[in-house]
Amino acid sequence: MRIGERARVTIPKEIRNRFGLGPETEVEFSVVDGSIVLKKAPKKLDLRKWKGRCKDSFAELGYTSVDRFIDDLRGR
């Protein structure tokens, strides 16, 4: 395999299938022990969709905020 004119490389289909690499998959490059390593980037968790989801549960436990719950959990 060679690096193309635009410095691109094609990942073999067997490897793409095995590791779930498809179009728009984010990857990371690193150097490990003198070798170039390509790995799938961890998915970013969009916390915005979780905002406010625990409000009722915390209220049932008698907490007015997550901060108060965490303080109580830590014994403050």
C-alpha positions as CSV (number, residue, x, y, z in Angstrom):
1,M,0.0,0.0,0.0
2,R,1.2,3.5,-0.8
3,I,0.3,7.0,0.4
4,G,-1.4,8.7,-2.5
5,E,-0.6,12.0,-4.1
6,R,-2.8,13.9,-1.6
7,A,-1.2,12.0,1.3
8,R,-4.2,9.7,1.6
9,V,-4.3,6.1,2.5
10,T,-7.2,3.6,2.0
11,I,-7.9,1.4,5.0
12,P,-8.7,-2.1,3.8
13,K,-12.3,-3.1,3.9
14,E,-11.7,-6.0,6.2
15,I,-10.2,-3.7,8.8
16,R,-12.9,-1.0,8.3
17,N,-15.6,-3.7,8.9
18,R,-13.9,-5.2,11.9
19,F,-13.5,-1.9,13.7
20,G,-16.6,-0.2,12.5
21,L,-14.9,2.5,10.6
22,G,-17.2,4.2,8.1
23,P,-17.7,7.6,6.4
24,E,-17.4,10.5,8.9
25,T,-15.9,8.2,11.6
26,E,-13.5,10.3,13.6
27,V,-10.0,8.8,14.2
28,E,-6.9,9.8,16.1
29,F,-3.2,9.3,15.1
30,S,-0.5,8.8,17.7
31,V,3.1,7.5,17.8
32,V,3.7,4.5,20.0
33,D,7.2,2.9,20.3
34,G,8.1,4.5,16.9
35,S,5.0,3.2,15.1
36,I,2.1,5.3,13.8
37,V,-1.1,4.1,15.4
38,L,-4.6,5.0,14.1
39,K,-7.5,4.4,16.4
40,K,-11.2,5.3,16.5
41,A,-11.7,8.5,18.5
42,P,-14.0,8.1,21.5
43,K,-17.5,9.4,21.0
44,K,-18.1,12.7,22.5
45,L,-21.0,12.7,25.0
46,D,-23.5,15.5,24.3
47,L,-24.5,16.4,27.8
48,R,-27.0,19.0,26.7
49,K,-29.6,16.3,26.0
50,W,-29.3,15.1,29.6
51,K,-29.9,18.5,31.1
52,G,-32.8,18.5,33.6
53,R,-33.4,14.8,33.4
54,C,-32.6,14.1,37.1
55,K,-34.5,17.1,38.5
56,D,-37.6,15.1,39.5
57,S,-35.5,12.2,40.9
58,F,-33.5,14.6,43.1
59,A,-36.6,16.4,44.2
60,E,-38.1,13.1,45.3
61,L,-35.0,12.6,47.4
62,G,-35.4,16.0,48.9
63,Y,-32.6,17.8,47.1
64,T,-33.0,21.2,45.4
65,S,-29.9,20.9,43.3
66,V,-27.3,18.4,42.1
67,D,-24.6,20.4,44.0
68,R,-26.4,19.7,47.3
69,F,-26.7,16.0,46.5
70,I,-23.0,15.8,45.7
71,D,-22.1,17.7,48.9
72,D,-24.2,15.3,50.9
73,L,-22.6,12.4,49.1
74,R,-19.2,13.6,50.0
75,G,-20.2,14.2,53.6
76,R,-19.9,18.0,53.5
